């Protein structure tokens, strides 16, 4: 009791705090007795005003705060409501409108960490009182802080040159800001460049995409770096420093005139990545005729050797007239300072070899959906007439297998979102080419959840006469030139055994294999399925946890082209929101040194991950603009000379007291 | 099991991972005992030994939740700083005769709401098993262990051998 009294005496008395307890409709009020919280919190000596209200975040709710601050001349505000991740900014802006310093507003999280997770009303109410008191204890000790203003680089980095990266780069560049677009592969275009037609309108993919690719190539504001990867990312919002490794192309895109003579002379053939292994290419090649940059390149792993003894034929002057082939090309490290980053690294298809029972790695006529897409493409290996890879005959009976690796606890538990609709598209396009075809589609559920997709599915069912069979395929194997499929029809409740000429597996979308590495370089998080994690699904759907880094496309979750493009434009507009600012606000909750106590031991310097501390006159000095406010130096300082603004030892100590009911 | 004993747990949750994970548990409406009350801290690397001890002196257990090692820390290496400090602290607690299980360190990401709820449930049950904790006269099993360890240290001339 004595210690509690002492604590009361120590506390600043000039503070006048107002507490606003939110019901959040029934979300909080069902489990927390808000009236009792108000009653109890009024007993706190610093609290001069407390009330509860349905939705404090609404306009009338915000007006209650404004009114109370003015009438009772409050010095600080506590909102006991949802998580600070949701509305801390909202309420700090309200505080600012009333003339309070935004840092004199704190949130007590009585929803996510109280009412939503507990059932016992009595105990949840007790907890809400403690959490609110602890917030009061913190706010009365908060310093009034102003954001630190810093300049920014008005330039964007976009990682990934698929449709998402292309859209984001063009949007930012069109608004007048320079963009560096980094692509790992030799060309931009991504998966979309491989597609024949796109659902549900059946536009030709190339007709939509190639003008955009060309737009990137010729845009004065876009610097395109292909064959390039991110080495590291340092810095913070507005001031990122990025190192990019640009791998050698061995052909100068400026000089290459696309004559194809080098390809004719090259003696090495390997399978083509662009055609998903269904055709061959040379060691010197162009991924596809509309590739951007419009230039050939040498695949060093396949090339026999770049000197006249081993080969070097493509570099001979009578072959490459413009002398574009350059064997001495070297990797270079490019350093860029940018203000914002858009991550659009896309997806990969799940490896079919992981699903042994379907035999995609064993049987030539069991192919992936992307391979089928190449077969349908007029520019593909079969010139648009799908033929069986085994004997080049046009298949008459064909089966599409949905959810291969998706919605399957053994592989990916999530739905890949696009397979139902593209399998329907495949069936329709195939039926147009082979009118007497028999088409089977094995599905779990039809999930066609986009604008006009349901109509599209219906059209396919009616026009293409596809036999939709609801059930999972258990096994596929090839025998006597036929593909045998075993499964079950769960609607008729009987076993199915059919023979087809070709089977197409709708493989699940998985994140790019190196996404984890890239995410950790940028300190952004990945979710349980391996996709990039957005900050909040509804409030911040294109932002990552690191401010200034935005997400677009299938890197964030499986999605179709429409959603990808929409998200890319959203990410670009968020990026422009930063780039158009005069100055960037840097958090003022940084470390500060009491030079009287500092012994100059340098321990803080050794733990600071940002190099923000320097020794000046044998005393530590924090360069505030570099400090991110992590507090590593604070907990390391043996002299207690460093403290973190608004997270001082005294604050933590008093919050602890409040949390256990000592205050 | 101590009948009628309701543990008091103090959580130090890093604002990027542990705290967000706790929020995710809420958003997913996962239930766990109201034993835990938490403080949002900027980073696991900010948590000081003295703060954990102060929290422990007022409660029956302390949960620290930060970002997964090696690379999830928002501040590069705060999780490792936290890990080192907590490891040392647990060793220190053991020397003091306090069961180190009263301090629990977990890596919980922003998406791991389920893990947060599970950890709080598990930890609450563990603390229930251990019984109430207190330095001042509140006798508990650990205080006895503490005296034992003092004795053994004396017998061995200050050298420890466990």
Interface residues (C-beta under 8 A of the other chain):
Chain A: X83 X84 X85 X109 X111 X112 X113 X114 X116 X117 X118 X119 X120 X123 X124 X126 X127 X130 X131 X134 X520 X523 X525 X527 X528 X533 X545 X546 X589 X607 X609 X628 X629 X630 X631 X632 X634 X635 X636 X644 X647 X649 X652 X653 X655 X656 X657 X659 X660 X662
Chain B: X8 X10 X16 X17 X20 X22 X23 X25 X26 X27 X29 X30 X31 X32 X33 X34 X37 X38 X39 X40 X41 X42 X43 X45 X46 X47 X48 X50 X51 X54 X55 X58 X59 X70 X71 X72 X73 X74 X75 X76 X77 X78 X81 X85 X109 X110 X111 X112 X117
